[in-house]
Amino acid sequence: MTVVGRPTLDVSLWGGQNRGVVPNAPTLAMKVQRPVVPPRIASARDLFLGAYPKFAPVCRAFDEPGLAVIAVDEATGRPAGIVKLCARVQRPVSAIVGRHDRCDLYLSDREQLSLRQLAVVVDPVLSWQRGATAIKYRVFDLRTNQPMVDEDGRPLRGIAAEGPAILRCAGYVLFMLVLGDPSDWPADAADAWSMLPERVYLDELANCASGSLPKIRRPRIDVRETYITRTNGPRDTGMRLATGDIVGTLEIYTPHRQLSISVGADALNDGVLLGRYGRCDLMEAAAEDHSLSRVHALLMKLDDRLLLIDTASSNGTFEAGERARVVVVENKTELRLGKKTFLRWRWSK
């Protein structure tokens, strides 16, 4: 489906980032440590108030349903950039946050940030009309060594939310703010902060620590509250993908070999990372194709869809010869990653 009009993503960078100039030095792999929010840093409220004059006009002018991801440097208080995702009917939209200059929200000032740190996925909407549908979205850590934390410093591998959220990650505070209603952006920053609903965190992991639940019963939405569900993201499973009931087979064709890998429900719900980096599940299969990025794509089941999300790869993901950011994977869908690696997904009968 071709959508005429505003592009799916709109990006503004305010921190002096210059794509294609700064080398994308690799992030050193290391054991994941429980992140600690540094003491005596500015509160989320103070950072919001200080950055508001920069991002409010941009958000106020955006009249389609969508999500803004705004990065503010927590040490300096300077806004570093914003990516606005337009929600689309019947298809999800994604953006990648990280230190690689192909990321949508490109943040280059913090070495602790991974090249590809977070994936943000906005669920499809039923209508483009203002207020006709809620904006639901997910944020996933791409199995980095310094995952995001919530407002109280609790580590998060993933969240599912419907409404504003505030996250801290590798020296930045990320404000996830719903777009589409200009009245949400008053002239006074303090008024705008007071309008943000209280964030209420639910914990999927407390009920199912070993893997993601298919669904979690959420309280009835109150306009004065945002319910944020803490979920799993891609786990440190290595090649142990056949966890839970086997739901399908990932067929991989590299320049020198063919592999058929069984994938279990737990791994698919949490996410399978594809790429040459050591933190990827299929690193050994990908290592021989240097056209693949270190973290190339994320394969994940979200609700009733199986998605393959390109994680800002250098040489792209292709479906039927066309470069794609998000692919809804059906039975026997064939994809090309980079220049020489081909994938086919088969659901188990």
C-alpha positions in Angstrom: 0.0 0.0 0.0 1.4 3.4 -1.0 0.6 6.3 1.2 0.6 9.7 -0.4 1.6 12.7 1.7 3.7 13.0 4.8 6.6 10.5 5.0 6.5 7.8 7.6 9.4 9.2 9.6 10.4 12.8 10.2 13.8 13.4 11.9 15.4 16.5 13.4 18.9 16.4 15.0 19.9 19.2 17.3 23.1 18.0 18.9 25.5 18.7 16.0 25.4 15.2 14.7 26.9 14.9 11.2 25.9 11.7 9.4 28.7 10.0 7.4 31.5 11.9 9.1 32.0 10.4 12.5 33.4 6.8 12.3 30.9 4.2 13.6 33.3 2.5 15.9 32.1 -0.8 17.3 30.7 -1.2 20.8 32.7 -3.6 22.8 30.7 -6.7 23.9 30.6 -7.3 27.6 28.5 -9.0 30.2 25.3 -7.0 30.9 25.5 -5.0 34.1 22.5 -3.7 36.0 22.5 0.0 35.0 22.7 2.6 37.8 21.3 6.0 37.2 24.0 8.5 38.1 23.4 10.6 41.2 22.7 14.4 41.1 21.4 14.5 37.5 18.5 16.7 36.5 15.0 15.4 37.1 12.9 14.3 34.1 10.7 17.3 34.8 13.6 19.8 34.7 14.9 18.3 31.5 11.4 18.4 29.9 10.9 22.0 30.9 14.3 23.0 29.6 13.9 21.3 26.2 10.3 22.1 25.7 10.8 25.3 23.7 12.8 23.3 21.2 10.5 20.4 20.6 7.1 21.8 21.3 6.7 23.8 18.0 7.7 20.7 16.0 5.2 18.5 17.8 2.4 21.1 17.7 2.7 21.3 13.9 2.2 17.6 13.6 -1.5 16.9 13.0 -1.4 13.1 12.2 -1.6 10.3 14.8 1.8 9.2 15.7 4.6 9.2 18.3 7.5 11.5 19.0 10.7 10.2 20.5 12.7 13.1 21.9 16.3 12.7 23.3 17.6 15.1 25.8 21.2 14.9 27.1 20.8 14.3 30.9 24.2 15.9 31.7 23.8 19.1 29.8 20.0 19.4 29.4 20.4 20.0 25.7 17.9 18.4 23.3 19.8 16.1 21.0 17.1 15.2 18.5 13.6 14.0 17.7 12.1 11.4 15.5 8.4 11.5 14.7 6.7 8.3 13.6 3.5 8.6 11.6 1.0 5.8 12.6 -0.2 4.0 9.5 -3.4 2.0 8.9 -2.9 -1.8 8.7 0.9 -1.6 9.0 3.4 -1.1 11.8 6.0 1.6 11.7 9.5 1.5 13.3 12.5 3.7 14.1 15.9 2.8 15.5 17.8 4.8 18.1 21.5 4.5 18.4 25.1 5.8 17.8 25.3 4.5 14.2 24.7 7.3 11.7 22.1 5.2 9.8 19.9 5.2 12.9 16.8 7.3 12.6 17.5 9.0 16.0 21.3 9.3 15.6 22.9 10.2 19.0 26.7 10.4 18.7 27.8 12.1 22.0 27.7 9.1 24.4 30.1 6.2 23.8 28.2 4.0 26.2 25.3 4.1 23.7 25.4 1.1 21.4 25.5 1.6 17.6 21.9 0.2 17.5 20.4 0.6 20.9 16.6 0.6 20.7 13.9 -0.3 18.3 10.6 1.6 18.6 7.5 0.0 16.9 4.2 1.8 16.5 1.2 -0.5 16.1 -1.1 0.0 13.2 -4.1 2.4 13.7 -7.7 2.0 12.5 -8.0 5.5 11.2 -6.0 8.7 10.6 -8.6 10.8 12.1 -7.5 12.8 15.2 -8.6 11.0 18.4 -10.2 8.1 16.5 -7.7 5.6 17.8 -5.2 5.2 20.6 -1.5 5.1 19.8 0.1 1.9 21.0 3.8 1.3 20.7 6.6 -0.9 21.9 10.2 -0.1 22.7 12.9 -2.9 22.7 16.4 -2.9 23.9 18.6 -4.6 21.2 20.4 -6.8 23.7 22.9 -4.1 24.7 25.2 -3.9 27.6 23.5 -0.9 29.1 19.7 -1.3 28.7 17.2 1.4 29.3 15.8 2.1 32.7 12.4 3.5 33.8 11.9 6.7 35.9 12.9 4.8 39.1 16.0 3.2 37.7 14.6 -0.2 37.1 16.2 -2.0 34.0 13.9 -2.6 31.1 14.4 -5.0 28.1 11.1 -3.9 26.6 7.9 -2.0 27.2 4.4 -1.8 25.7 2.6 1.5 26.2 -0.4 3.5 25.2 0.4 7.1 26.1 3.5 9.1 27.2 6.5 7.3 28.7 9.9 8.5 30.0 13.0 6.4 29.7 16.7 6.8 30.5 19.3 5.2 28.4 23.1 5.6 28.2 23.2 9.3 29.2 20.0 10.4 27.5 16.4 10.8 28.7 13.9 9.8 26.1 10.4 11.3 26.1 7.9 9.2 24.3 5.0 11.5 23.5 1.8 10.9 21.5 1.2 13.2 18.5 -1.8 14.4 16.7 -3.6 16.9 18.9 -2.0 20.5 18.8 -3.8 21.3 22.0 -1.4 18.9 23.9 1.3 21.5 23.4 0.5 24.7 25.2 2.8 27.7 25.2 4.0 27.2 28.8 6.2 24.2 29.5 5.0 23.8 33.1 1.4 23.6 31.8 2.5 20.9 29.3 4.3 18.9 32.0 1.2 19.1 34.3 -0.9 17.7 31.4 1.2 14.5 31.1 -0.6 11.5 32.7 0.9 9.6 35.6 2.9 6.6 34.4 1.8 3.4 36.0 4.1 0.4 35.4 2.8 -3.2 35.1 5.2 -6.1 35.2 4.7 -8.9 32.8 7.9 -10.5 34.0 6.6 -11.0 37.5 4.1 -13.4 36.0 6.2 -15.1 33.4 9.9 -14.5 34.1 11.1 -17.0 31.5 9.5 -15.4 28.5 6.9 -13.0 27.2 3.2 -13.6 27.8 1.0 -13.6 24.7 -1.2 -11.0 26.4 -1.5 -9.4 29.8 -4.7 -8.2 31.3 -4.5 -4.4 31.7 -6.6 -2.1 33.8 -9.2 0.0 32.2 -7.4 3.1 30.7 -7.8 6.3 32.7 -7.0 9.4 30.7 -4.9 10.6 33.7 -2.7 7.6 33.7 -0.5 5.8 31.2 -0.1 2.1 31.7 3.3 0.8 30.7 3.9 -2.9 30.7 7.4 -4.1 31.3 8.1 -6.9 28.9 11.0 -9.0 27.7 13.0 -8.1 24.7 15.6 -10.1 22.9 17.1 -12.4 25.5 20.7 -13.6 25.9 19.8 -17.0 24.4 22.7 -17.4 22.1 21.8 -20.1 19.7 19.2 -21.6 22.0 16.2 -20.6 19.9 14.2 -23.8 20.2 12.7 -22.8 23.6 9.0 -23.4 24.1 6.8 -25.1 21.6 8.3 -25.0 18.1 6.3 -22.6 16.0 8.3 -22.4 12.8 11.6 -22.8 10.9 14.0 -20.1 9.8 15.7 -21.2 6.6 19.0 -19.3 6.0 20.9 -19.4 2.7 24.4 -17.9 3.0 27.1 -17.9 0.2 28.5 -21.2 1.4 25.8 -23.1 3.3 22.2 -23.6 4.1 20.7 -23.9 7.5 17.3 -24.8 8.9 16.8 -23.5 12.5 13.8 -24.4 14.6 12.4 -21.4 16.5 10.3 -21.8 19.6 7.4 -19.6 20.8 9.3 -18.1 23.7 12.3 -17.0 21.6 10.0 -15.6 18.9 7.9 -13.7 21.4 11.0 -12.2 23.0 12.8 -11.5 19.7 15.5 -13.0 17.5 18.5 -10.8 16.5 20.1 -11.3 13.2 23.6 -10.0 12.4 27.4 -10.5 12.6 27.8 -9.2 16.2 28.4 -11.5 19.1 25.1 -10.5 20.8 23.1 -11.8 17.8 21.4 -15.2 17.9 22.6 -16.3 14.4 26.0 -14.7 14.5 27.8 -17.8 13.3 25.6 -18.1 10.2 25.9 -14.4 9.4 29.6 -14.0 10.1 30.7 -15.0 6.6 28.6 -12.3 4.8 30.3 -9.0 5.5 27.5 -7.1 3.8 25.4 -7.9 6.8 25.5 -5.3 9.6 26.7 -6.2 13.1 23.1 -6.0 14.2 21.0 -6.2 11.0 17.4 -7.1 11.9 15.0 -8.2 14.6 12.5 -11.0 14.0 9.7 -10.8 16.6 6.1 -11.8 17.0 3.9 -8.9 18.2 0.3 -9.7 18.8 -0.9 -11.6 15.8 1.9 -10.4 13.5 5.4 -11.8 12.8 7.6 -8.9 12.0 11.1 -8.5 10.6 12.4 -5.1 11.5 15.5 -3.8 9.8 17.7 -2.2 12.5 19.2 0.6 10.5 21.4 -1.8 8.5 24.0 -0.4 6.0 23.0 -2.7 3.1 19.4 -3.1 3.8 16.6 -5.7 4.0 14.8 -6.5 0.8 11.4 -8.0 0.0 10.6 -8.7 -3.7 13.6 -6.6 -4.6 12.4 -3.5 -2.7 14.2 -2.2 0.4 12.0 -2.5 3.5 12.1 -1.2 7.0 9.4 -3.4 8.5 8.1 -6.7 6.8 5.0 -8.5 8.0 6.3 -12.1 7.6 3.9 -14.6 6.2 4.4 -18.3 5.6 7.2 -18.8 3.0 8.1 -15.1 2.9 11.5 -14.7 1.2 13.8 -11.9 2.2 17.3 -10.8 1.3 19.5 -9.4 4.0 22.5 -7.4 2.8 23.9 -8.6 -0.5 24.3 -12.4 -0.2 22.1 -13.8 2.6 18.6 -15.0 2.0 15.9 -16.0 4.5 12.6 -17.9 4.3 10.2 -18.4 7.2 8.0 -21.5 7.4 5.3 -21.9 10.1 5.0 -25.3 11.6 1.8 -27.1 10.7 
